[in-house]
Amino acid sequence: METRLRSVLSVRAGFFAAGAATAVLTGVLASAPAAHALSDDLPEYRPDYDTTVETTPLTEPDEAAPEPGERPRGDAARPDSRLDKALPEVIYDLDRLPEPVRRMRARIIEACRSGDLEQLRPYLGSGAEATRLSLGPLEGDPIEFLREISGDEEGQEILAILLEVLESGFVRLNAGTDHELYVWPYFFALPLDSLTAPQRVELFTVVTAGDYEDMKDFGAYIFYRAAITPDGRWQFFVAGD
């Protein structure tokens, strides 16, 4: 279920039996005279094609516990609400971002501060490289979609949300793998119950206390989050669980 917490409530208003039949049949068969099984008279059936069906397990067996900052395979844009997971490091130092990531973040922030939603278009990509803006299917123009989910007609509210998100602390997930991501805000990668008092203060710069109470039922931050790949591709900006 995808949630548009800020947009729906002006964004700041609040987030979030065959046993008997078998017995009868057994009695009937028991009283019937003996008969040859059908297989006694017919040759064994052997299909002339390969009936093997290859399946891919949802998770690899005996998978090792994830390292700090590593997320299980699946939808990278969805929160991981496990309480026993290894927690990633919360980072504020922008110098620890790879140059392509730092550059893309700066460009998105500049576009947000312009107040013109259209300024984001060059960074959204297209086709397989398009920035994901929804947990569900998205049809039509991405800029128009952002305008529609914003609480105002010009899309400036959604720009403000994106700006707040990218100015918060961040985490590095799946470090050193093909799925490495830099994600803002860091709350996305931490169970809500693990947040310290100062971290909750930071959280309330992005969501309201009402939003927080709603998210506690889920156990994870499900408001807007953004991710950039190490090579500087803006991968997603979504909200929901």
Disulfide bonds with the S-S distance in Angstrom:
none
